[in-house]
Every structure is written in C-alpha cells, then in structure tokens.
Amino acid sequence: MMQDVIAVCLGIGLSAACGFRVFVPLLATSLLALTGQVKLAEGLAWMGTYPALIAFASATVLEIAAYYIPWLDHALDTIATPAAVIAATLITGALITDLPPMLKWTLAIIAGGMPASIIQGGTVLLRAKSTLFTGGVGNFLVATSELLGAILTSVFAIVLPLVTGLLVLAVSLLLVIMFGRKVFNRRKQRPASP
C-alpha cells in the first residue's frame, strides 16, 4: 500500500515538472526504470528501454535549445501545453501499477495532468509578459528558470516523493481555488444585462 502511495506521489511530482519542460521528467522516468528504481505499469514498460532513453534525451536537448530561440519559444508554447498534460498523465499512469485501469487513468489525468497544466499555463503567461515588457530579451531568464524548475522538481520528486507530491497537490488546489474566486468575483461585479 505504501509503495502505491509513493508511486502516485512520484508521478505527481514528475508531472508537475512536465509543466516546466515536457521531456525532462520523461527522461528522469526512463532513467529510474532503467536503473531499477521504479517498476513501470504493463503496457508502458517501453519507457524504461534504451531506445526510449535515447529518444527522451534527444527530445530534452532539442526542447531546451528551442526555448532559447526568441520566436520559437512562443510557437512551442502552443504545443507544449497539451504535450505537458499528455506527458504528465503518461508518467503518472506508468508509475501506478496496482490499480484497476479506470481508477488508474482517472487518477493519472487528475493528479498528473492538473499540476502540469497549471504550471504550464503559468509559464506561458510569464513568457508573454516577459515578451511584452522586455521585447523578448527577458525570455532567456524565463527559459532558464523553467529548465531549473523542471530539473529541481524532478529531483525533489525522486528524493522526497511524498513531500513533493503532497506539496504539488496542495499548491495546485490553492491555485485552482484562487483562480476560481477571481473568476467568480469578476462575474459578480459585472452589471446585469437587461
């Protein structure tokens, strides 16, 4: 039972890292599986193979480099958001090995996809504001902070999976509540239409 909880928390932590960079946590998951640190779910064991490791490593390098090219970083954001949610769901689903498929994938979508989408949405907004206020010059700092966020979140998820998973869930829930209140208050302040 505790092993399942740790696997879910590891998946949640690595999923949050997908919000910063899509392929860094996929690479980490592949490395963990290849070194025997985690067992991957049946049907997703391919993630722990050398061809997958090479593919994830290549994609990680390309993704990191692409975010340092001013016009390409915005173009990547359009595909990175759905890719982050898919990667996060895949990672969480791969790490949950002992639950029935319906429960496993529901949990993977909610607990994995939600933090990734929240973080990815925040980074997209941050990059847009950076472009607006610095003419794109500040995007280098945004790209660097996102990379550090992906690496540090992945490392913390691996070293302290319970703490990281619970922290990610708490912060995600807090952000959803804050956003929900903001939307509710805006709607409440609108004058009623005749």
BAVO-498141 format. One record per atom (N, C-alpha, C, CB): x negated, z, y. Coordinates in pm, whole numbers, padded with zeros to 5 digits, always signed. Atoms other than C-alpha are relative to their C-alpha. Glycine has a CB too. Layout:
XZY;...
END
This chain:
-00082+00000-00120;+00000+00000+00000;-00086+00000+00126;+00093+00121+00000;+00087-00007-00117;-00275+00094+00248;-00077-00130+00018;-00097+00118-00012;+00071+00128-00006;-00458-00228+00161;+00087-00106+00067;-00040-00047-00142;-00094+00094-00062;-00146-00424+00263;+00010+00024+00150;+00139+00012-00064;-00008-00036-00142;-00123-00238+00594;-00127-00047+00073;+00019+00153+00018;+00127+00044-00060;-00491-00308+00666;-00003-00153+00011;-00120+00050-00083;-00003+00148-00004;-00443-00678+00578;+00090-00049+00112;+00048-00056-00136;-00092+00041-00107;-00145-00705+00813;-00065+00027+00136;+00135+00077-00011;+00066-00033-00128;-00336-00528+01094;-00118-00093+00028;-00047+00146-00001;+00109+00096-00017;-00639-00752+01037;+00056-00134+00044;-00080-00016-00131;-00065+00126-00038;-00410-01054+01054;+00050+00002+00143;+00115-00030-00093;-00050-00013-00137;-00252-00928+01376;-00116-00006+00100;+00079+00132+00018;+00116+00001-00089;-00592-00865+01536;-00063-00138+00010;-00104+00098-00048;+00056+00135-00003;-00729-01205+01437;+00098-00098+00065;-00034-00048-00143;-00100+00085-00065;-00402-01364+01550;-00007+00012+00151;+00140+00037-00048;+00014-00019-00144;-00444-01213+01895;-00120-00079+00051;-00015+00150+00035;+00119+00076-00039;-00791-01370+01907;+00030-00149+00010;-00114+00023-00101;-00040+00141-00008;-00624-01709+01847;+00054-00035+00138;+00106-00032-00106;-00050+00024-00134;-00467-01670+02190;-00111-00032+00098;+00076+00120+00048;+00116+00031-00086;-00814-01687+02345;-00066-00131-00041;-00102+00115-00007;+00059+00121+00058;-00967-01954+02119;+00061-00018-00138;-00157+00008-00006;-00071+00025+00124;-00789-02116+01827;-00091+00012-00122;+00063-00138+00004;+00081+00014+00121;-01081-02171+01591;-00096+00115-00028;-00078-00125+00009;+00090-00113+00024;-01298-01859+01637;+00056+00092-00110;-00022+00081+00130;-00053-00086+00106;-01061-01639+01430;+00017-00071-00134;+00130+00057+00043;-00006+00074+00126;-01011-01914+01172;-00137-00002-00067;+00050-00146+00023;+00136-00005+00052;-01388-01928+01134;-00031+00139-00056;-00102-00037+00110;+00022-00138+00047;-01400-01547+01103;+00072+00025-00132;+00047+00101+00105;-00077-00017+00124;-01128-01554+00836;-00068-00070-00116;+00143-00054+00018;+00069+00074+00104;-01314-01819+00641;-00127+00074-00045;-00036-00140+00051;+00121-00076+00034;-01637-01617+00659;+00033+00126-00080;-00076+00038+00129;-00040-00121+00073;-01458-01299+00548;+00038-00033-00144;+00118+00068+00071;-00042+00039+00135;-01307-01481+00249;-00120-00043-00084;+00103-00113+00006;+00117+00048+00075;-01634-01648+00150;-00093+00114-00041;-00079-00100+00084;+00087-00113+00033;-01821-01317+00158;+00070+00106-00084;-00053+00064+00128;-00074-00092+00085;-01551-01146-00047;+00057+00122+00071;-00088+00045-00109;-00053-00113-00076;-01440-00912+00231;+00152+00006-00001;-00050-00006+00143;-00147+00006+00007;-01078-01029+00211;+00041-00094-00112;+00061-00045+00136;-00059+00089+00098;-00860-01186-00050;+00109-00078+00072;+00058+00079-00125;-00099+00083-00065;-00652-01478+00071;+00117-00026-00094;-00062-00133+00046;-00121+00025+00078;-00298-01548-00042;-00012-00130-00079;+00123-00005+00091;-00003+00120+00082;-00236-01801-00314;+00055-00116+00084;+00087+00022-00128;-00041+00116-00078;-00199-02147-00166;-00077-00013+00131;+00147+00008+00029;+00081+00004-00123;-00421-02056+00132;-00145+00036-00028;+00058+00096+00104;+00137-00032+00039;-00738-01982-00063;-00098-00107+00047;-00010+00016-00151;+00086+00108-00050;-00874-02316+00065;-00072+00042+00128;+00082-00127+00025;+00063-00046-00124;-00951-02133+00392;-00133+00069-00027;+00094+00095+00075;+00123-00069+00037;-01225-01946+00206;-00096-00087-00078;+00033+00121-00080;+00092+00092+00067;-01415-02255+00090;-00105-00050+00099;+00078-00119-00061;+00106+00052-00088;-01734-02411+00225;+00045-00120+00083;-00122-00039-00083;-00050+00108-00087;-01561-02731+00339;+00084+00053+00118;+00084-00100-00083;-00080-00058-00109;-01314-02518+00539;-00091+00069+00101;+00103+00100-00056;+00096-00068-00090;-01602-02311+00681;-00068-00102+00092;-00106+00077-00082;+00066+00105-00079;-01780-02628+00795;+00097-00059+00102;-00055-00111-00092;-00101+00056-00091;-01458-02768+00943;+00030+00097+00114;+00129-00034-00076;-00030-00100-00103;-01379-02443+01127;-00118+00021+00094;+00039+00134-00065;+00118-00016-00086;-01736-02408+01253;-00015-00118+00095;-00128+00015-00087;+00008+00120-00085;-01739-02766+01382;+00108+00002+00108;+00014-00128-00085;-00111-00006-00095;-01398-02723+01545;-00024+00108+00105;+00133+00026-00073;+00030-00109-00094;-01512-02395+01703;-00099-00046+00106;-00058+00123-00074;+00101+00050-00094;-01818-02558+01861;+00062-00101+00097;-00118-00064-00075;-00065+00101-00085;-01612-02852+01989;+00099+00063+00098;+00073-00103-00086;-00097-00066-00087;-01339-02626+02126;-00070+00077+00113;+00088+00096-00082;+00074-00075-00101;-01589-02403+02307;-00057-00095+00105;-00113+00082-00064;+00060+00096-00093;-01769-02701+02461;+00106-00067+00087;-00080-00107-00078;-00104+00072-00074;-01446-02876+02562;+00057+00082+00114;+00112-00042-00095;-00055-00084-00106;-01327-02579+02766;-00092+00012+00121;+00030+00137-00054;+00091+00000-00115;-01630-02616+02992;+00002-00133+00075;-00142+00031-00045;-00017+00128-00070;-01528-02969+03094;+00126+00012+00085;+00009-00122-00101;-00110-00032-00091;-01307-02930+03404;+00134-00067-00028;-00039-00036+00136;-00131+00063+00021;-01032-03188+03338;+00050+00018-00142;-00007-00148+00034;-00038-00011+00140;-01037-03144+02961;+00059+00137-00033;-00121-00026-00088;-00053-00133+00029;-00966-02770+02973;+00152+00008+00019;-00068+00104+00089;-00146+00000-00021;-00619-02829+03116;+00071-00084-00106;+00033-00054+00140;-00060+00083+00105;-00547-03106+02867;+00006+00077-00132;-00080-00132-00017;+00002-00079+00123;-00649-02875+02583;+00107+00109+00000;-00137+00063-00019;-00101-00105-00007;-00412-02606+02707;+00136-00047-00049;+00012+00052+00142;-00130+00050+00044;-00116-02831+02630;+00013+00000-00152;+00023-00142+00053;-00005-00004+00147;-00209-02848+02262;-00046+00134-00056;-00084-00111-00058;+00051-00128+00049;-00381-02509+02237;+00110+00103-00019;-00104+00054+00095;-00106-00101+00011;-00061-02311+02288;+00071-00011-00135;+00102-00017+00113;-00062+00005+00134;+00125-02442+01981;-00104+00016-00112;+00074-00132-00018;+00104-00015+00103;-00204-02461+01788;-00036+00146-00022;-00126-00079+00041;+00032-00143+00012;-00275-02093+01862;+00107+00073-00081;-00014+00064+00140;-00110-00064+00073;+00067-01989+01733;-00006-00040-00148;+00136-00040+00061;+00009+00047+00140;+00027-02201+01418;-00119+00066-00070;-00013-00154-00005;+00119-00060+00060;-00327-02074+01354;+00020+00150-00024;-00123-00021+00091;-00025-00144+00014;-00221-01712+01412;+00095+00028-00116;+00058+00057+00130;-00096-00017+00110;+00073-01747+01175;-00069-00027-00134;+00121-00095+00017;+00074+00035+00122;-00152-01911+00916;-00095+00112-00042;-00078-00130+00020;+00094-00108+00031;-00415-01637+00939;+00074+00122-00054;-00082+00039+00125;-00075-00118+00044;-00163-01356+00912;+00062-00024-00138;+00110+00037+00102;-00058+00033+00130;+00014-01530+00624;-00103-00004-00111;+00071-00133+00008;+00106+00008+00100;-00315-01589+00445;-00049+00138-00042;-00117-00082+00054;+00051-00134+00030;-00410-01222+00464;+00103+00090-00067;-00048+00064+00127;-00106-00077+00066;-00074-01092+00340;+00019-00058-00139;+00135-00003+00082;+00001+00056+00136;-00099-01131-00036;+00109+00053-00091;-00133+00026-00062;-00090-00064+00097;+00158-00898-00193;+00145+00014+00044;-00052+00134-00032;-00140-00008-00043;+00485-00952-00008;+00075-00126-00045;+00009+00017+00155;-00079+00119+00033;+00769-01186-00102;-00014-00104+00113;+00150+00036-00022;+00025+00105-00099;+00732-01524+00076;+00086+00009+00126;+00021-00132-00063;-00088-00006-00118;+01034-01482+00307;-00045+00110+00096;+00146+00024-00043;+00044-00112-00081;+00916-01143+00431;-00139-00026+00057;+00000+00130-00083;+00137+00029-00041;+00554-01254+00446;-00004-00096+00119;-00079-00059-00116;+00005+00101-00107;+00617-01561+00664;+00077+00043+00124;+00054-00132-00051;-00070-00055-00117;+00869-01384+00885;-00093+00094+00075;+00130+00075-00043;+00097-00092-00060;+00612-01111+00946;-00115-00076+00065;-00054+00097-00106;+00111+00079-00053;+00339-01370+00998;+00038-00069+00131;-00044-00105-00102;-00045+00068-00122;+00543-01558+01258;+00015+00099+00115;+00134-00074-00024;-00026-00098-00106;+00649-01247+01449;-00126+00076+00038;+00109+00099-00044;+00116-00085-00029;+00342-01025+01418;-00128-00080+00028;-00025+00095-00115;+00117+00084-00025;+00090-01310+01420;+00019-00095+00115;-00035-00077-00124;-00025+00101-00103;+00246-01577+01636;+00028+00057+00137;+00114-00085-00041;-00035-00057-00130;+00379-01349+01909;-00122+00040+00083;+00089+00120-00020;+00116-00036-00084;+00047-01194+02022;-00081-00123+00043;-00090+00096-00076;+00075+00121-00035;-00122-01534+02011;+00067-00075+00114;-00014-00092-00122;-00070+00074-00105;+00148-01695+02224;-00005+00075+00132;+00146-00024-00041;+00007-00079-00123;+00144-01409+02477;-00137-00015+00065;+00030+00148-00030;+00136+00010-00055;-00233-01419+02517;-00029-00142+00046;-00104+00043-00105;+00023+00139-00038;-00246-01799+02521;+00073-00034+00129;+00045-00094-00111;-00076+00023-00124;+00028-01809+02785;-00069+00062+00121;+00140+00058-00013;+00074-00065-00109;-00170-01563+02996;-00125-00075+00039;-00037+00141-00040;+00122+00074-00032;-00489-01766+02970;+00031-00132+00069;-00082-00026-00127;-00042+00125-00066;-00304-02085+03067;+00030+00029+00148;+00124-00062-00071;-00032-00038-00138;-00168-01911+03379;-00126+00035+00079;+00097+00118+00002;+00126-00037-00066;-00511-01768+03459;-00081-00123+00038;-00082+00092-00090;+00075+00123-00028;-00675-02111+03433;+00067-00080+00112;-00011-00086-00127;-00073+00073-00106;-00403-02268+03651;-00026+00065+00136;+00152-00002-00029;+00027-00070-00127;-00454-02001+03920;-00146-00019+00041;+00032+00150-00013;+00141+00022-00030;-00830-02040+03894;-00021-00139+00059;-00085+00017-00126;+00010+00137-00051;-00796-02415+03946;+00058-00009+00141;+00073-00099-00093;-00066+00003-00130;-00559-02363+04238;-00086+00065+00109;+00136+00071-00009;+00073-00076-00103;-00773-02106+04420;-00148-00035+00012;+00013+00145-00028;+00144+00031-00007;-01124-02230+04332;-00028-00148-00015;-00075+00076-00107;+00020+00144+00020;-01068-02602+04284;-00064-00033-00133;-00084-00056+00111;+00057+00022+00134;-01176-02568+03921;-00138+00060-00020;-00006-00145-00027;+00135-00057+00011;-01513-02407+03998;+00003+00130-00080;-00061+00026+00141;-00012-00128+00070;-01392-02071+03864;+00040-00012-00145;+00098+00085+00070;-00043+00018+00139;-01273-02221+03536;-00111+00029-00100;+00050-00142-00020;+00114-00034+00085;-01623-02171+03395;+00008+00147-00040;-00134-00031+00072;-00012-00143+00028;-01570-01795+03424;+00119+00030-00091;+00013+00079+00131;-00118-00018+00085;-01225-01820+03269;-00033-00040-00144;+00120-00084+00053;+00038+00047+00134;-01362-02021+02974;-00093+00100-00069;-00068-00138+00009;+00095-00097+00056;-01644-01770+02924;+00072+00129-00039;-00112+00031+00100;-00072-00124+00033;-01409-01470+02937;+00093-00021-00120;+00081+00048+00121;-00084+00028+00117;-01173-01637+02688;-00083-00002-00128;+00073-00136+00018;+00087+00003+00117;-01461-01701+02449;-00041+00142-00040;-00125-00085+00027;+00036-00140+00029;-01578-01340+02479;+00120+00076-00055;-00053+00070+00127;-00122-00064+00051;-01218-01226+02428;+00025-00034-00146;+00121-00041+00085;-00021+00043+00139;-01191-01430+02108;-00101+00066-00094;-00010-00153-00012;+00104-00059+00085;-01522-01302+01971;+00020+00151-00014;-00140-00030+00057;-00014-00146+00005;-01469-00937+02065;+00127+00043-00074;+00002+00057+00142;-00123-00034+00069;-01109-00930+01944;-00016-00022-00150;+00119-00083+00054;+00024+00027+00142;-01216-01087+01613;-00087+00109-00062;-00066-00137-00019;+00090-00104+00051;-01499-00836+01571;+00073+00133-00013;-00124+00015+00092;-00075-00126+00006;-01276-00539+01657;+00103-00003-00113;+00069+00028+00133;-00099+00012+00108;-01010-00668+01417;-00064+00019-00137;+00070-00137+00006;+00071-00013+00127;-01267-00683+01138;-00051+00143-00020;-00117-00100-00007;+00062-00134+00010;-01437-00348+01213;+00106+00111+00002;-00099+00020+00115;-00105-00101-00015;-01126-00149+01316;+00138-00066-00010;-00014+00075+00135;-00124+00077+00010;-00827-00340+01177;+00126+00079+00037;+00014-00051-00140;-00119-00078-00031;-00573-00056+01204;+00016+00022+00149;-00004+00134-00073;-00004-00028-00144;-00660+00036+01561;+00030-00129+00076;-00135+00061+00047;-00019+00128-00070;-00681-00328+01673;+00140-00053-00020;-00103-00103-00048;-00134+00050+00028;-00358-00430+01502;+00107+00077+00075;+00027+00007-00149;-00098-00081-00071;-00162-00139+01645;-00010-00016+00151;-00017+00147-00037;+00019+00020-00144;-00312-00187+01990;+00056-00135+00044;-00150+00009+00036;-00052+00134-00031;-00230-00559+01988;+00153+00002+00000;-00052-00105-00102;-00146-00008+00005;+00129-00487+01883;+00056+00078+00118;+00045+00064-00131;-00048-00082-00112;+00169-00215+02148;-00009-00077+00132;-00081+00130+00009;+00018+00076-00124;+00029-00433+02427;+00096-00118+00005;-00146-00049+00013;-00094+00113+00006;+00237-00733+02313;+00141+00045+00032;-00004-00066-00138;-00134-00053-00024;+00553-00525+02309;+00016+00041+00146;+00027+00120-00092;-00004-00040-00140;+00473-00380+02651;+00014-00121+00092;-00126+00079+00037;-00006+00121-00082;+00416-00727+02797;+00136-00069-00011;-00110-00097-00041;-00132+00060+00018;+00740-00859+02648;+00105+00079+00079;+00038-00004-00151;-00094-00084-00075;+00931-00564+02798;-00016-00022+00150;-00020+00148-00035;+00024+00021-00143;+00766-00610+03138;+00051-00136+00045;-00150+00012+00031;-00047+00134-00033;+00839-00983+03138;+00153-00005-00003;-00059-00104-00097;-00146-00003+00012;+01196-00922+03023;+00064+00069+00120;+00041+00071-00128;-00050-00070-00119;+01253-00674+03306;-00010-00087+00125;-00076+00131+00022;+00021+00087-00116;+01109-00916+03558;+00106-00110+00004;-00140-00062-00003;-00101+00106+00009;+01341-01195+03441;+00139+00058+00028;-00003-00068-00138;-00130-00064-00021;+01639-00958+03431;+00021+00035+00147;+00012+00126-00087;-00010-00036-00142;+01569-00831+03784;+00017-00122+00089;-00123+00079+00043;-00016+00123-00078;+01536-01185+03919;+00143-00053-00011;-00100-00107-00048;-00137+00048+00021;+01870-01284+03768;+00100+00090+00071;+00032-00007-00150;-00087-00098-00062;+02029-00968+03900;+00001-00016+00152;-00044+00140-00038;+00013+00015-00145;+01905-01041+04254;+00058-00130+00052;-00144+00008+00039;-00059+00128-00043;+02045-01396+04262;+00143+00023+00048;-00002-00104-00115;-00139-00012-00045;+02363-01428+04464;+00092-00074-00097;+00016-00056+00145;-00097+00062+00091;+02668-01509+04260;+00049-00131+00060;+00121+00096-00026;-00046+00131-00047;+02768-01875+04285;+00152-00004-00001;-00059-00115-00088;-00147+00004-00008;+03128-01950+04392;+00064-00077-00111;+00044-00058+00130;
END
